[in-house]
């Protein structure tokens, strides 16, 4: 699963979700879905968002393996 840090970046930059979506060329609905783990961005969209924040993709998203639940 992807852990998203867009909300923290928005606070750091004093930017709204609408402003970010406009600058990154995406829709507010897509941005909302990414932030809430409902979907994942395309690689192109991820790069555009990282460019807006002047950081790497890894500064915004990180991969975390989901632990399998085993029953005994």
N, C-alpha and C positions, 0 to 999 in steps of 0.2 A: 504494500500500500504506500501511497505517497503522502508524506507529511508536508503540508503547505504552510509557508510563513508569509503569505501576502499581507495578511492583516497587520502583522508587526511592521512590515515595510511601509504600508500605507500610513501608519501612525508616525513612523520615523520621518517620512517625507512630507507629512501634513497634507496628504492627498486623499481624495475620495475614490470610491470604487468606480464611479462614473468617469472621473478624470483619468484614472488608469486605463479603463477600457477604451476610452477615446484615443489616448496616446499610444496604446498598444494595438489598436485596430481590431478590437474584439468587441463583443457585446457584454453589457452588464450581466446578462443572464448566464453567459458562459463563465465569466469571472466568478460569479456567485457559486456556480456549480463546482468549480475547481477549488474554491476556498472551503467548501463544505464537504469535499470528498465524494460528490455525486458523479463526477467525471474527471478525466485528466486532460490536460491541454495537449495539443499537438506539439511536436518539437519546435516548429516555427513559432507558435504562439508563446511557448516557454522562453525562447530566445528574445522575442520582442519585449516581453515583460521584464526579463533580466536587463535588457538594454535600457529600459525606462529607469530602472533603479540603479543602473551603472554597476552591476554586480554579475556574478556567475549564476547559472541555473541552480547550482548546488546550494547557493545562499538562500534560495527561495523554496526549493523542493528537495526533500531527501527521501530515500527509499528505506522503508522499514518492513522487514519480513513479519508477516503475521504468524503468531505462534499457533501451532496446531493444537487443538484440544483433544487430548487422548483420554479415553475412559479405560479404567482397569477392571 
